């Protein structure tokens, strides 16, 4: 049985113009050059067929053999609410959703966050990188180091393969930004001494939501809820965000005004931090380049747009 933590790749656009880029689609990019932006950060500058340039962290793809002038295909993993684009280049040897034989490097039995005994098999991919294959513990006992094992590539992120064996429940590949149905199977304290909602998908895979962020949602055991995929972590887990009981993304609402603070960026531009209160009494802060107190009488509430949700709170922007 699988479990996922409900909680990016370091790729982003140089220019914030992505109207023709669709999440989940694959596009061709030309490698313009390799640049070093800091002591420990190197990036490939990629250029799309539309002439838009993007940065791709190089350290995850050192064994891909990328060269200046080469054209590569990249999947748009996600586009976040601020317009950043996260790309994942095609693997030279492996494709997502396909089965391959891998050599076993190590077999490890361990206890997961739920206190369950699980097995992980470390294998070596065709580039010499390690990858973890989730496998049923009893099935793992039939394999030895040095043997070959047939695993399915469930996901490729930052050049790392995330694998599964057909002895376990089928993982479902969830897409960033889409909503999926989950059932709350339990509310319990786990090994880190924190309380979580335990969620199940249709294949009985487990996920968790941090109870403290969603206590006001009044979730119940047995309840079906919809959650969007926030991101896929470097450890192979999905981070989820439930639908808010009151706020919908891209809709506008009035929020109780708390305070307004000015932060100087340069001599010519100023930024303001605005604090409001949501329907649960939580304080929410966001920034704006507009002085909402200029020439105005005391504000009681302001109208904001909900751009997204994070840990039970709305991500807001000011309505002009």
URNOR-V784308 format. One record per residue. N is the residue number from 1. RES is the residue in three letters. BURIAL is # if it has 24 or more other ideal C-beta (glycine too) atoms within 12 Angstrom, else .. Layout:
# URNOR-V784308
n=N res=RES burial=BURIAL
n=N res=RES burial=BURIAL
This chain:
# URNOR-V784308
n=1 res=UNK burial=#
n=2 res=UNK burial=#
n=3 res=UNK burial=#
n=4 res=UNK burial=#
n=5 res=UNK burial=#
n=6 res=UNK burial=#
n=7 res=UNK burial=#
n=8 res=UNK burial=#
n=9 res=UNK burial=#
n=10 res=UNK burial=#
n=11 res=UNK burial=#
n=12 res=UNK burial=#
n=13 res=UNK burial=#
n=14 res=UNK burial=#
n=15 res=UNK burial=.
n=16 res=UNK burial=.
n=17 res=UNK burial=.
n=18 res=UNK burial=#
n=19 res=UNK burial=.
n=20 res=UNK burial=.
n=21 res=UNK burial=#
n=22 res=UNK burial=.
n=23 res=UNK burial=#
n=24 res=UNK burial=.
n=25 res=UNK burial=.
n=26 res=UNK burial=.
n=27 res=UNK burial=#
n=28 res=UNK burial=.
n=29 res=UNK burial=#
n=30 res=UNK burial=#
n=31 res=UNK burial=#
n=32 res=UNK burial=#
n=33 res=UNK burial=.
n=34 res=UNK burial=#
n=35 res=UNK burial=.
n=36 res=UNK burial=.
n=37 res=UNK burial=.
n=38 res=UNK burial=.
n=39 res=UNK burial=.
n=40 res=UNK burial=.
n=41 res=UNK burial=.
n=42 res=UNK burial=.
n=43 res=UNK burial=#
n=44 res=UNK burial=#
n=45 res=UNK burial=#
n=46 res=UNK burial=#
n=47 res=UNK burial=#
n=48 res=UNK burial=#
n=49 res=UNK burial=.
n=50 res=UNK burial=.
n=51 res=UNK burial=.
n=52 res=UNK burial=#
n=53 res=UNK burial=#
n=54 res=UNK burial=#
n=55 res=UNK burial=#
n=56 res=UNK burial=#
n=57 res=UNK burial=#
n=58 res=UNK burial=#
n=59 res=UNK burial=.
n=60 res=UNK burial=#
n=61 res=UNK burial=#
n=62 res=UNK burial=.
n=63 res=UNK burial=.
n=64 res=UNK burial=#
n=65 res=UNK burial=.
n=66 res=UNK burial=#
n=67 res=UNK burial=.
n=68 res=UNK burial=.
n=69 res=UNK burial=.
n=70 res=UNK burial=.
n=71 res=UNK burial=.
n=72 res=UNK burial=#
n=73 res=UNK burial=#
n=74 res=UNK burial=#
n=75 res=UNK burial=#
n=76 res=UNK burial=#
n=77 res=UNK burial=#
n=78 res=UNK burial=#
n=79 res=UNK burial=#
n=80 res=UNK burial=#
n=81 res=UNK burial=#
n=82 res=UNK burial=.
n=83 res=UNK burial=.
n=84 res=UNK burial=#
n=85 res=UNK burial=#
n=86 res=UNK burial=#
n=87 res=UNK burial=#
n=88 res=UNK burial=#
n=89 res=UNK burial=#
n=90 res=UNK burial=#
n=91 res=UNK burial=#
n=92 res=UNK burial=.
n=93 res=UNK burial=.
n=94 res=UNK burial=#
n=95 res=UNK burial=.
n=96 res=UNK burial=#
n=97 res=UNK burial=.
n=98 res=UNK burial=.
n=99 res=UNK burial=.
n=100 res=UNK burial=#
n=101 res=UNK burial=.
n=102 res=UNK burial=#
n=103 res=UNK burial=#
n=104 res=UNK burial=#
n=105 res=UNK burial=#
n=106 res=UNK burial=#
n=107 res=UNK burial=#
n=108 res=UNK burial=.
n=109 res=UNK burial=.
n=110 res=UNK burial=.
n=111 res=UNK burial=.
n=112 res=UNK burial=#
n=113 res=UNK burial=#
n=114 res=UNK burial=#
n=115 res=UNK burial=.
n=116 res=UNK burial=.
n=117 res=UNK burial=.
n=118 res=UNK burial=#
n=119 res=UNK burial=#
n=120 res=UNK burial=#
n=121 res=UNK burial=#
n=122 res=UNK burial=#
n=123 res=UNK burial=#
n=124 res=UNK burial=#
n=125 res=UNK burial=#
n=126 res=UNK burial=.
n=127 res=UNK burial=.
n=128 res=UNK burial=.
n=129 res=UNK burial=#
n=130 res=UNK burial=#
n=131 res=UNK burial=#
n=132 res=UNK burial=#
n=133 res=UNK burial=#
n=134 res=UNK burial=#
n=135 res=UNK burial=#
n=136 res=UNK burial=#
n=137 res=UNK burial=#
n=138 res=UNK burial=.
n=139 res=UNK burial=.
n=140 res=UNK burial=#
n=141 res=UNK burial=.
n=142 res=UNK burial=.
n=143 res=UNK burial=#
n=144 res=UNK burial=.
n=145 res=UNK burial=.
n=146 res=UNK burial=.
n=147 res=UNK burial=.
n=148 res=UNK burial=.
n=149 res=UNK burial=#
n=150 res=UNK burial=#
n=151 res=UNK burial=#
n=152 res=UNK burial=#
n=153 res=UNK burial=#
n=154 res=UNK burial=#
n=155 res=UNK burial=#
n=156 res=UNK burial=#
n=157 res=UNK burial=#
n=158 res=UNK burial=#
n=159 res=UNK burial=#
n=160 res=UNK burial=#
n=161 res=UNK burial=#
n=162 res=UNK burial=#
n=163 res=UNK burial=#
n=164 res=UNK burial=#
n=165 res=UNK burial=#
n=166 res=UNK burial=.
n=167 res=UNK burial=#
n=168 res=UNK burial=#
n=169 res=UNK burial=.
n=170 res=UNK burial=.
n=171 res=UNK burial=#
n=172 res=UNK burial=#
n=173 res=UNK burial=#
n=174 res=UNK burial=#
n=175 res=UNK burial=#
n=176 res=UNK burial=#
n=177 res=UNK burial=#
n=178 res=UNK burial=.
n=179 res=UNK burial=.
n=180 res=UNK burial=#
n=181 res=UNK burial=.
n=182 res=UNK burial=#
n=183 res=UNK burial=#
n=184 res=UNK burial=#
n=185 res=UNK burial=#
n=186 res=UNK burial=#
n=187 res=UNK burial=#
n=188 res=UNK burial=.
n=189 res=UNK burial=.
n=190 res=UNK burial=#
n=191 res=UNK burial=.
n=192 res=UNK burial=.
n=193 res=UNK burial=.
n=194 res=UNK burial=.
n=195 res=UNK burial=.
n=196 res=UNK burial=#
n=197 res=UNK burial=#
n=198 res=UNK burial=#
n=199 res=UNK burial=#
n=200 res=UNK burial=#
n=201 res=UNK burial=#
n=202 res=UNK burial=.
n=203 res=UNK burial=.
n=204 res=UNK burial=.
n=205 res=UNK burial=#
n=206 res=UNK burial=#
n=207 res=UNK burial=#
n=208 res=UNK burial=#
n=209 res=UNK burial=#
n=210 res=UNK burial=#
n=211 res=UNK burial=#
n=212 res=UNK burial=.
n=213 res=UNK burial=#
n=214 res=UNK burial=#
n=215 res=UNK burial=.
n=216 res=UNK burial=.
n=217 res=UNK burial=#
n=218 res=UNK burial=.
n=219 res=UNK burial=#
n=220 res=UNK burial=.
n=221 res=UNK burial=.
n=222 res=UNK burial=.
n=223 res=UNK burial=#
n=224 res=UNK burial=.
n=225 res=UNK burial=#
n=226 res=UNK burial=#
n=227 res=UNK burial=#
n=228 res=UNK burial=#
n=229 res=UNK burial=#
n=230 res=UNK burial=#
n=231 res=UNK burial=#
n=232 res=UNK burial=#
n=233 res=UNK burial=.
n=234 res=UNK burial=.
n=235 res=UNK burial=.
n=236 res=UNK burial=#
n=237 res=UNK burial=#
n=238 res=UNK burial=#
n=239 res=UNK burial=#
n=240 res=UNK burial=#
n=241 res=UNK burial=#
n=242 res=UNK burial=#
n=243 res=UNK burial=#
n=244 res=UNK burial=#
n=245 res=UNK burial=.
n=246 res=UNK burial=.
n=247 res=UNK burial=#
n=248 res=UNK burial=.
n=249 res=UNK burial=.
n=250 res=UNK burial=.
n=251 res=UNK burial=.
n=252 res=UNK burial=.
n=253 res=UNK burial=#
n=254 res=UNK burial=.
n=255 res=UNK burial=#
n=256 res=UNK burial=.
n=257 res=UNK burial=#
n=258 res=UNK burial=.
n=259 res=UNK burial=.
n=260 res=UNK burial=#
n=261 res=UNK burial=.
n=262 res=UNK burial=.
n=263 res=UNK burial=.
n=264 res=UNK burial=.
n=265 res=UNK burial=.
n=266 res=UNK burial=.
n=267 res=UNK burial=.
n=268 res=UNK burial=.
n=269 res=UNK burial=.
n=270 res=UNK burial=.
n=271 res=UNK burial=.
n=272 res=UNK burial=#
n=273 res=UNK burial=#
n=274 res=UNK burial=#
n=275 res=UNK burial=#
n=276 res=UNK burial=#
n=277 res=UNK burial=#
n=278 res=UNK burial=#
n=279 res=UNK burial=.
n=280 res=UNK burial=.
n=281 res=UNK burial=.
n=282 res=UNK burial=#
n=283 res=UNK burial=.
n=284 res=UNK burial=#
n=285 res=UNK burial=#
n=286 res=UNK burial=#
n=287 res=UNK burial=#
n=288 res=UNK burial=#
n=289 res=UNK burial=.
n=290 res=UNK burial=.
n=291 res=UNK burial=.
n=292 res=UNK burial=#
n=293 res=UNK burial=.
n=294 res=UNK burial=.
n=295 res=UNK burial=.
n=296 res=UNK burial=.
n=297 res=UNK burial=.
n=298 res=UNK burial=.
n=299 res=UNK burial=.
n=300 res=UNK burial=.
n=301 res=UNK burial=.
n=302 res=UNK burial=#
n=303 res=UNK burial=.
n=304 res=UNK burial=#
n=305 res=UNK burial=#
n=306 res=UNK burial=#
n=307 res=UNK burial=#
n=308 res=UNK burial=#
n=309 res=UNK burial=#
n=310 res=UNK burial=#
n=311 res=UNK burial=#
n=312 res=UNK burial=#
n=313 res=UNK burial=#
n=314 res=UNK burial=#
n=315 res=UNK burial=#
n=316 res=UNK burial=#
n=317 res=UNK burial=#
n=318 res=UNK burial=#
n=319 res=UNK burial=.
n=320 res=UNK burial=.
